[in-house]
Amino acid sequence: MDKKLSNWKILRMFLWDRIKKPLCHPSFVFYFISIIILIGSIGFLYDLLECIKMNVFEISKITTNASNIFITLIAASAVELILINDNDLMHLYRKNDVQIIGISFLIFGFLLWMLAISFKENMIGLIISIIGLLLSYIFWWISNAGNKILVPEDKPSSPIGGTPSTGDNGLNGDVSGFKTK
């Protein structure tokens, strides 16, 4: 008897697959760490190091920087899910669920950003912006797990299961014995 999966189970499977699939691809992991975290957060990291070096902790500056980074990441990630390609879905009829997640994260991120900016002069704003930054990294990971450049699909290189190694166009063979004219 074929048991029908609930919509929540399908959504959970989609999200779990998006979390674990990129871990097998070093290009994705290195891109995430080097470009998204280090380069993308360079302003925040610079301000943080400056505060440590000068021994003066400017909460407003750090909070503003972190919150601006996280709202940018959340917006880009939300658009990635809102415009998701049908080929990236296990169950095509669940596309609207994924798109609603993107919209919900965008709204939630915007509200969190407003809250962080409202309290940017004290520790509450800093905590909110750090939480937002960590959530935006997770959301970026999930929404970009389907990126074909960073997470290439393993496809056979030819219909017969092997990679042709000779010939002008990669095919080895000849047409001797066939009428070609």
N, CA and C of each residue as an Amber inpcrd file, in Angstrom:
protein
   543
   0.8410000  -1.1790000   0.0000000   0.0000000   0.0000000   0.0000000
   0.8850000   1.2420000   0.0000000   0.6540000   2.1240000  -0.9500000
   1.4590000   3.3350000  -1.1020000   0.9150000   4.4230000  -0.1830000
   1.7360000   4.8090000   0.7670000   1.3060000   5.8110000   1.7380000
   1.5910000   7.2020000   1.1810000   0.5850000   8.0600000   1.2160000
   0.7310000   9.4280000   0.7330000   1.4540000  10.2660000   1.7840000
   2.4510000  11.0190000   1.3570000   3.2050000  11.8800000   2.2550000
   2.4230000  13.1540000   2.5400000   2.4700000  13.5970000   3.7820000
   1.8040000  14.8490000   4.1160000   2.5960000  16.0270000   3.5450000
   1.9250000  17.1470000   3.3930000   2.5870000  18.3380000   2.8740000
   3.7320000  18.7760000   3.7770000   3.5530000  18.6330000   5.0840000
   4.6100000  19.0140000   6.0270000   5.8230000  18.1060000   5.8750000
   5.5840000  16.8260000   5.6570000   6.6900000  15.8710000   5.4800000
   7.4510000  16.1960000   4.1930000   6.7340000  16.5050000   3.1370000
   7.3780000  16.8590000   1.8650000   8.2190000  18.1220000   2.0390000
   7.6720000  19.1020000   2.7370000   8.4010000  20.3400000   2.9760000
   9.6310000  20.0870000   3.8400000   9.4920000  19.2730000   4.8600000
  10.6230000  18.9270000   5.7270000  11.7080000  18.1910000   4.9310000
  11.2930000  17.2870000   4.0400000  12.2570000  16.5630000   3.2000000
  12.9870000  17.5300000   2.2730000  12.2590000  18.4790000   1.7080000
  12.8670000  19.4810000   0.8340000  13.9230000  20.2810000   1.5830000
  13.5620000  20.7800000   2.7740000  14.4910000  21.5990000   3.5540000
  15.6960000  20.7810000   4.0240000  15.4650000  19.5470000   4.4770000
  16.5700000  18.7050000   4.9370000  17.5240000  18.3880000   3.7830000
  16.9650000  18.1140000   2.6160000  17.8040000  17.8530000   1.4460000
  18.6360000  19.0820000   1.0980000  18.0420000  20.2560000   1.2230000
  18.7470000  21.4990000   0.9410000  19.8360000  21.7910000   1.9720000
  19.6840000  21.2830000   3.1740000  20.7080000  21.4920000   4.2060000
  21.8770000  20.5360000   4.0030000  21.5920000  19.2610000   3.7330000
  22.6660000  18.2700000   3.6900000  23.3260000  18.1060000   2.3110000
  22.6040000  18.3480000   1.2300000  23.1500000  18.1320000  -0.1200000
  24.4310000  18.9210000  -0.3870000  24.5130000  20.2090000  -0.0450000
  25.7320000  20.9740000  -0.3320000  26.9610000  20.5340000   0.4640000
  26.7670000  19.8240000   1.5640000  27.9040000  19.3830000   2.3670000
  28.8300000  18.4460000   1.5940000  28.3140000  17.7870000   0.5810000
  29.1100000  16.8650000  -0.2400000  29.9120000  17.5870000  -1.3190000
  29.7380000  18.8890000  -1.4440000  30.3830000  19.6480000  -2.5050000
  31.3260000  20.6960000  -1.9150000  32.6220000  20.4320000  -1.9570000
  33.5870000  21.3860000  -1.3960000  33.4710000  22.7830000  -2.0010000
  33.1270000  22.8710000  -3.2830000  33.0160000  24.1910000  -3.9090000
  31.9390000  25.0280000  -3.2150000  30.8330000  24.4160000  -2.8500000
  29.7550000  25.1270000  -2.1660000  30.2060000  25.5620000  -0.7720000
  30.8080000  24.6450000  -0.0330000  31.2350000  24.9360000   1.3350000
  32.2900000  26.0420000   1.3490000  33.2830000  25.9400000   0.4670000
  34.3250000  26.9700000   0.4130000  33.7720000  28.3140000  -0.0540000
  32.8510000  28.2890000  -1.0070000  32.2150000  29.5260000  -1.4590000
  31.4530000  30.1720000  -0.3040000  30.7130000  29.3560000   0.4180000
  29.9320000  29.8600000   1.5450000  30.8360000  30.5020000   2.6020000
  31.8910000  29.8140000   2.9820000  32.7760000  30.3240000   4.0330000
  33.5710000  31.5330000   3.5500000  34.1960000  31.4120000   2.3770000
  35.0950000  32.4840000   1.9290000  34.3620000  33.6940000   1.3580000
  33.3510000  33.4850000   0.5570000  32.6810000  34.6090000  -0.1030000
  31.5260000  35.1430000   0.7380000  30.6210000  34.2840000   1.1380000
  29.4260000  34.7480000   1.8470000  29.7630000  35.2200000   3.2610000
  30.4970000  34.4100000   4.0130000  30.7830000  34.7960000   5.4000000
  31.9250000  35.8120000   5.4840000  33.0920000  35.4680000   4.9420000
  34.2510000  36.3560000   5.1220000  34.1640000  37.6400000   4.2880000
  34.0160000  37.5060000   2.9940000  33.9680000  38.6970000   2.1300000
  32.6620000  39.4560000   2.3250000  31.5350000  38.7370000   2.3840000
  30.2360000  39.3870000   2.5380000  30.0830000  40.1200000   3.8530000
  30.7730000  39.6580000   4.8600000  30.6660000  40.2780000   6.1840000
  31.9110000  41.0740000   6.5440000  32.6790000  41.4790000   5.5500000
  33.9590000  42.1370000   5.8150000  33.7900000  43.4450000   6.5910000
  32.7490000  44.1900000   6.3020000  32.5130000  45.4470000   7.0200000
  32.2250000  45.2030000   8.4880000  31.4090000  44.1990000   8.7570000
  31.0900000  43.8360000  10.1400000  32.3380000  43.3360000  10.8620000
  33.0800000  42.4530000  10.2070000  34.2940000  41.9090000  10.8230000
  35.3370000  43.0000000  11.0570000  35.4500000  43.9120000  10.1030000
  36.4030000  45.0190000  10.2540000  36.0340000  45.9000000  11.4550000
  34.7680000  46.2720000  11.5460000  34.3150000  47.0890000  12.6790000
  34.5100000  46.3710000  14.0060000  34.2440000  45.0780000  14.0090000
  34.4310000  44.2940000  15.2250000  35.9000000  44.2720000  15.6460000
  36.7950000  44.0530000  14.6890000  38.2310000  44.0510000  14.9880000
  38.7240000  45.4390000  15.4010000  38.1940000  46.4830000  14.7760000
  38.5580000  47.8520000  15.1570000  38.1630000  48.1430000  16.6080000
  36.9620000  47.7010000  16.9780000  36.5030000  47.9070000  18.3570000
  37.4010000  47.1680000  19.3420000  37.7920000  45.9700000  19.0000000
  38.6750000  45.1930000  19.8770000  40.0480000  45.8580000  19.9560000
  40.5580000  46.3000000  18.8080000  41.8750000  46.9310000  18.7550000
  41.9070000  48.2590000  19.5190000  40.8820000  49.0650000  19.3640000
  40.8210000  50.3820000  20.0120000  40.3040000  50.3000000  21.4500000
  39.8090000  49.1220000  21.7990000  39.2500000  48.9210000  23.1320000
  38.0450000  49.8310000  23.3970000  37.3600000  50.2010000  22.3050000
  36.1450000  51.0120000  22.3830000  35.0750000  50.2480000  21.6110000
  34.0100000  49.9020000  22.2910000  32.9630000  49.0840000  21.6920000
  31.8170000  49.9700000  21.2280000  31.7360000  50.2140000  19.9300000
  30.6720000  51.0340000  19.3510000  29.5250000  50.1170000  18.9070000
  28.5850000  49.9140000  19.7950000  27.4750000  49.0010000  19.5300000
  26.6630000  49.4400000  18.3100000  26.4160000  50.7100000  18.1910000
  25.6000000  51.2280000  17.0940000  26.2030000  50.8810000  15.7320000
  27.4980000  51.0610000  15.6060000  28.1930000  50.7890000  14.3450000
  28.1390000  49.2970000  13.9950000  28.4240000  48.4610000  14.9680000
  28.4390000  47.0140000  14.7370000  27.0330000  46.4890000  14.4630000
  26.0650000  46.9680000  15.2260000  24.6800000  46.5380000  15.0370000
  24.1570000  46.9300000  13.6620000  24.4260000  48.1580000  13.2600000
  23.9830000  48.6250000  11.9440000  24.6090000  47.7990000  10.8300000
  25.9030000  47.5500000  10.9450000  26.6050000  46.7750000   9.9290000
  26.0720000  45.3490000   9.8420000  25.9410000  44.6750000  10.9820000
  25.4510000  43.2890000  10.9840000  24.0160000  43.2080000  10.4700000
  23.1790000  44.1380000  10.8850000  21.7780000  44.0840000  10.4500000
  21.6400000  44.3850000   8.9570000  22.4740000  45.2590000   8.4230000
  22.4310000  45.5290000   6.9780000  22.8960000  44.3210000   6.1730000
  23.8710000  43.6100000   6.6860000  24.3260000  42.4000000   5.9990000
  23.2230000  41.3410000   6.0240000  22.6050000  41.1410000   7.1840000
  21.6320000  40.0560000   7.2410000  20.3770000  40.3580000   6.4290000
  19.9280000  41.6010000   6.3610000  18.7410000  41.8730000   5.5550000
  19.0510000  41.7010000   4.0630000  20.2700000  42.0310000   3.6710000
  20.6730000  41.8380000   2.2790000  20.7180000  40.3580000   1.9230000
  21.3100000  39.5530000   2.7880000  21.3700000  38.1080000   2.5390000
  19.9760000  37.4850000   2.5270000  19.1380000  37.9020000   3.4540000
  17.7820000  37.3550000   3.5020000  16.9970000  37.7350000   2.2490000
  17.1370000  38.9700000   1.8000000  16.4140000  39.4040000   0.5930000
  16.8670000  38.5990000  -0.6260000  18.1760000  38.4470000  -0.7860000
  18.6900000  37.6890000  -1.9350000  18.2610000  36.2260000  -1.8580000
  18.2960000  35.6590000  -0.6680000  17.9100000  34.2570000  -0.4870000
  16.4150000  34.0600000  -0.7050000  15.6160000  35.0060000  -0.2490000
  14.1680000  34.9110000  -0.4340000  13.8140000  34.9360000  -1.9150000
  14.4510000  35.8060000  -2.6520000  14.1940000  35.8790000  -4.0990000
  14.5760000  34.5580000  -4.7700000  15.6460000  33.9500000  -4.3080000
  16.0730000  32.6530000  -4.8550000  14.9750000  31.5970000  -4.6730000
  14.3170000  31.5890000  -3.5220000  13.2380000  30.6240000  -3.2950000
  11.9440000  31.0260000  -3.9910000  11.6700000  32.3200000  -4.0530000
  10.4480000  32.7830000  -4.7140000  10.4840000  32.4540000  -6.2090000
  11.6510000  32.5620000  -6.7990000  11.8070000  32.2950000  -8.2340000
  12.3450000  30.8920000  -8.5080000  12.1170000  29.9550000  -7.5990000
  12.6890000  28.6110000  -7.7120000  12.2510000  27.9330000  -9.0100000
  13.1730000  27.2200000  -9.5940000  12.9460000  26.4960000 -10.8310000
  12.1880000  25.1990000 -10.5290000  11.2720000  24.8340000 -11.3910000
  10.4900000  23.6060000 -11.2060000  11.3810000  22.3660000 -11.1180000
  12.5180000  22.3890000 -11.7970000  13.4190000  21.2380000 -11.7970000
  14.0840000  21.0120000 -10.4420000  14.0770000  22.0110000  -9.5780000
  14.7050000  21.9000000  -8.2670000  13.7820000  21.2990000  -7.2080000
  12.5700000  20.9680000  -7.5880000  11.5860000  20.4740000  -6.6290000
  11.3380000  18.9870000  -6.8110000  11.2410000  18.2750000  -5.6810000
  10.9200000  16.8430000  -5.7280000   9.4550000  16.6530000  -6.0970000
   8.6060000  17.5150000  -5.5540000   7.1710000  17.4500000  -5.7990000
   6.7390000  18.7980000  -6.3640000   6.4990000  18.8470000  -7.6530000
   6.2230000  20.0960000  -8.3510000   5.0260000  20.8480000  -7.7590000
   4.0340000  20.1240000  -7.3020000   2.8450000  20.7890000  -6.7890000
   3.0920000  21.4830000  -5.4530000   4.2820000  21.3590000  -4.8810000
   4.6120000  22.0200000  -3.6170000   5.3980000  23.3040000  -3.8550000
   5.4610000  23.7550000  -5.0670000   6.2150000  24.9680000  -5.3880000
   5.7120000  26.1660000  -4.5920000   4.3970000  26.2700000  -4.4410000
   3.8580000  27.4180000  -3.7080000   4.2840000  27.4020000  -2.2430000
   4.4610000  26.2200000  -1.6390000   4.9480000  26.1500000  -0.2560000
   6.3500000  26.7510000  -0.1440000   7.1920000  26.3980000  -1.0740000
   8.5730000  26.8990000  -1.0740000   8.5900000  28.4070000  -1.3080000
   7.7570000  28.8710000  -2.2220000   7.6930000  30.3040000  -2.4880000
   7.1760000  31.0760000  -1.2710000   6.1990000  30.5260000  -0.5790000
   5.6710000  31.1710000   0.6290000   6.7390000  31.2090000   1.7220000
   7.5710000  30.1800000   1.8090000   8.6830000  30.2120000   2.7720000
   9.5950000  31.3910000   2.4490000   9.9060000  31.5780000   1.1650000
  10.7320000  32.7070000   0.7540000  10.1150000  34.0410000   1.1400000
   8.8310000  34.2040000   0.8830000   8.1390000  35.4450000   1.2320000
   8.0920000  35.6270000   2.7510000   7.8280000  34.5430000   3.4660000
   7.7610000  34.6190000   4.9370000   9.1080000  35.0160000   5.5380000
  10.1840000  34.4290000   5.0340000  11.5080000  34.7970000   5.5300000
  11.8420000  36.2510000   5.2080000  11.4000000  36.7130000   4.0670000
  11.6340000  38.1050000   3.7050000  10.9080000  39.0400000   4.6750000
   9.6620000  38.7400000   4.9680000   8.8920000  39.5560000   5.9130000
   9.4910000  39.4620000   7.3190000   9.7920000  38.2420000   7.7580000
  10.3830000  38.0430000   9.0790000  11.7320000  38.7600000   9.1710000
  12.5420000  38.6570000   8.1310000  13.8470000  39.3260000   8.1140000
  13.7110000  40.8370000   8.1690000  12.7470000  41.3580000   7.4470000
  12.5240000  42.8060000   7.4570000  12.1000000  43.2850000   8.8450000
  11.1990000  42.5340000   9.4940000  10.7660000  42.8920000  10.8460000
  11.9210000  42.7940000  11.8440000  12.7390000  41.7500000  11.7040000
  13.9030000  41.5910000  12.5750000  14.9010000  42.7250000  12.3570000
  15.0760000  43.1130000  11.1040000  15.9740000  44.2230000  10.7670000
  15.4770000  45.5270000  11.3980000  14.1700000  45.7910000  11.2850000
  13.6030000  47.0030000  11.8860000  13.7910000  46.9980000  13.4060000
  13.6190000  45.8460000  14.0060000  13.7920000  45.7110000  15.4510000
  15.2530000  45.9640000  15.8480000  16.1800000  45.3860000  15.0950000
  17.6100000  45.5720000  15.3870000  18.0080000  47.0410000  15.2410000
  17.5240000  47.6980000  14.1970000  17.8560000  49.1130000  13.9730000
  17.2100000  49.9850000  15.0500000  16.0270000  49.6080000  15.4940000
  15.3570000  50.3890000  16.5410000  16.1290000  50.3660000  17.8600000
  16.8060000  49.2630000  18.1160000  17.5720000  49.1180000  19.3610000
  19.0750000  49.1350000  19.1140000  19.5150000  49.8110000  18.0590000
  20.9260000  49.7450000  17.6850000  21.8730000  50.3960000  18.6860000
  21.3800000  51.1890000  19.5760000  22.2340000  51.8670000  20.5560000
  22.5400000  51.0220000  21.7830000  21.8570000  49.8650000  21.9300000
  22.1310000  49.0560000  23.1140000  22.3320000  47.5910000  22.7410000
  22.5830000  46.7780000  23.7530000  22.9360000  45.3760000  23.5530000
  21.8090000  44.5660000  22.9200000  20.5550000  44.9530000  23.1390000
  19.4240000  44.2280000  22.5420000  19.5310000  44.2440000  21.0170000
  19.8290000  45.3880000  20.4490000  19.9830000  45.5000000  19.0010000
  21.1240000  44.6540000  18.4800000  22.2180000  44.6220000  19.2160000
  23.3680000  43.8100000  18.8060000  23.0180000  42.3260000  18.8200000
  22.3440000  41.8890000  19.8520000  21.9430000  40.4790000  19.9430000
  20.9820000  40.1230000  18.8140000  20.0210000  40.9790000  18.5640000
  19.0600000  40.7390000  17.4760000  19.7820000  40.6880000  16.1320000
  20.7250000  41.5910000  15.9100000  21.4290000  41.6070000  14.6200000
  22.3440000  40.3960000  14.4540000  22.9530000  39.9100000  15.5310000
  23.7840000  38.7010000  15.4520000  22.9080000  37.4820000  15.1690000
  21.7650000  37.3980000  15.8380000  20.8200000  36.3020000  15.5700000
  20.3500000  36.3700000  14.1180000  20.0210000  37.5750000  13.6510000
  19.6080000  37.7500000  12.2550000  20.6950000  37.3580000  11.2860000
  21.9370000  37.6860000  11.6060000  23.0670000  37.3330000  10.7470000
  23.2240000  35.8170000  10.6570000  23.1560000  35.1390000  11.7890000
  23.2590000  33.6730000  11.7870000  22.0940000  33.0280000  11.0370000
  20.8850000  33.5260000  11.2420000  19.7240000  33.0010000  10.5130000
  19.8430000  33.2600000   9.0090000  20.3890000  34.4080000   8.6410000
  20.5360000  34.7120000   7.2150000  21.5490000  33.7890000   6.5480000
  22.6050000  33.4010000   7.2910000  23.5680000  32.4310000   6.7370000
  22.8930000  31.0840000   6.4960000  22.0980000  30.6500000   7.4520000
  21.3800000  29.3760000   7.3040000  20.3970000  29.4610000   6.1410000
  19.6530000  30.5520000   6.0590000  18.6740000  30.7320000   4.9890000
  19.3600000  30.8130000   3.6230000  20.5180000  31.4720000   3.5600000
  21.2640000  31.5290000   2.2960000  21.6670000  30.1300000   1.8790000
  22.1560000  29.3430000   2.8220000  22.5800000  27.9700000   2.5470000
  21.4250000  27.1650000   1.9480000  20.2630000  27.2380000   2.5930000
  19.0950000  26.4710000   2.1370000  18.6400000  26.9380000   0.7590000
  18.5570000  28.2270000   0.5570000  18.0160000  28.7240000  -0.7050000
  18.9810000  28.5730000  -1.8690000  20.2740000  28.5190000  -1.6070000
  21.2460000  28.3930000  -2.6920000  21.7590000  26.9760000  -2.8840000
  21.2030000  26.0250000  -2.1760000  21.6280000  24.6260000  -2.3100000
  21.3220000  24.0740000  -3.6980000  20.4140000  24.7040000  -4.4090000
  20.0810000  24.2550000  -5.7570000  20.8890000  24.9400000  -6.8450000
  21.8680000  25.7440000  -6.4590000  22.7010000  26.4490000  -7.4250000
  23.5360000  25.4440000  -8.2140000  23.2830000  25.3410000  -9.5070000
  23.9330000  24.3280000 -10.3460000  25.4300000  24.5760000 -10.5360000
  25.8720000  25.8020000 -10.3230000  27.3010000  26.0930000 -10.4510000
  28.0500000  25.6030000  -9.2120000  27.4700000  25.8260000  -8.0430000
  28.1310000  25.4400000  -6.7960000  27.8390000  23.9980000  -6.3870000
  26.6850000  23.4730000  -6.7920000  26.3020000  22.0980000  -6.4880000
  25.9270000  21.4160000  -7.8050000  26.9380000  21.0220000  -8.5780000
  26.6330000  20.4110000  -9.8740000  26.0060000  19.0310000  -9.7050000
  25.1290000  18.7020000 -10.6150000  24.4980000  17.3840000 -10.5950000
  25.4220000  16.3950000 -11.2770000  25.4810000  15.1910000 -10.7380000
  26.2690000  14.1350000 -11.3640000  25.4230000  13.5140000 -12.4630000
  25.8550000  13.7480000 -13.6860000  25.1270000  13.2080000 -14.8260000
  26.0770000  12.3500000 -15.6360000  25.5720000  11.2660000 -16.2080000
  26.4490000  10.4720000 -17.0780000  26.8610000  11.3080000 -18.2820000
  28.0860000  11.1110000 -18.7200000  28.6010000  11.9460000 -19.8030000
  28.1520000  11.4860000 -21.1740000  27.6290000  10.2890000 -21.2960000
  27.0730000   9.8550000 -22.5630000  25.9830000   8.8240000 -22.2980000
  25.1080000   8.6320000 -23.2610000  23.9890000   7.7240000 -23.0490000
  24.4050000   6.2790000 -22.7920000  25.6050000   5.8950000 -23.2250000
  26.0250000   4.5090000 -23.0390000  26.7980000   4.3180000 -21.7390000
  26.9350000   5.3890000 -20.9490000  27.5310000   5.2590000 -19.6350000
  29.0110000   5.4960000 -19.5550000  29.6500000   5.8410000 -20.6440000
  31.0890000   6.0810000 -20.6110000  31.4210000   7.4190000 -21.2230000
  32.6400000   7.8180000 -21.0740000  33.0820000   9.0680000 -21.6640000
  33.9450000   8.7410000 -22.8770000  33.4660000   9.0840000 -24.0700000
  34.2800000   8.8580000 -25.2640000  35.5800000   9.6480000 -25.1590000
  36.6740000   9.0380000 -25.5700000  37.9640000   9.6790000 -25.3430000
  38.6670000  10.1550000 -26.6100000  38.2140000   9.7930000 -27.7810000
  38.9060000  10.2210000 -28.9950000  37.9310000  10.7980000 -30.0000000
  38.4900000  11.3400000 -31.0360000  37.6640000  11.9110000 -32.0920000
  37.5340000  13.4150000 -31.9380000  37.0990000  14.0670000 -33.0360000
  36.9760000  15.5220000 -33.0170000  35.9250000  16.0110000 -32.0360000
  34.8100000  15.3270000 -31.9910000  33.7420000  15.7630000 -31.0990000
  33.5760000  14.8250000 -29.9050000  34.6260000  14.0950000 -29.5870000
  34.5860000  13.2220000 -28.4350000  34.0560000  11.8310000 -28.7420000
  33.6980000  11.5400000 -29.9840000  33.1880000  10.2210000 -30.3390000
  34.2650000   9.4490000 -31.0880000  34.4100000   8.1960000 -30.7350000
  35.3670000   7.3900000 -31.4910000  34.5790000   6.3820000 -32.3090000
  34.9210000   6.2880000 -33.5210000  34.2290000   5.3730000 -34.4270000
  34.4940000   5.8160000 -35.8480000  34.0470000   5.0200000 -36.7630000
  34.2190000   5.4140000 -38.1520000  32.9710000   5.0360000 -38.9310000
  32.9230000   5.5080000 -40.1160000  31.7620000   5.2620000 -40.9640000
  32.1330000   4.3360000 -42.1060000  33.2320000   3.5860000 -41.9940000
  33.6300000   2.6740000 -43.0510000  32.5720000   1.5780000 -43.1600000
  32.2430000   1.2450000 -44.3410000  31.2230000   0.2290000 -44.5630000
  29.8330000   0.8170000 -44.7240000  29.7140000   2.1140000 -44.5570000
  28.4280000   2.7620000 -44.7480000  28.5020000   3.6520000 -45.9780000
  27.3940000   3.7300000 -46.6720000  27.3280000   4.6670000 -47.7720000
  27.0890000   6.0510000 -47.2050000  28.0350000   6.9360000 -47.4470000
  27.9040000   8.2880000 -46.8960000  27.5240000   9.2960000 -47.9460000
  27.4740000   8.9050000 -49.1980000  27.0930000   9.8460000 -50.2490000
  25.9630000   9.3180000 -51.0560000
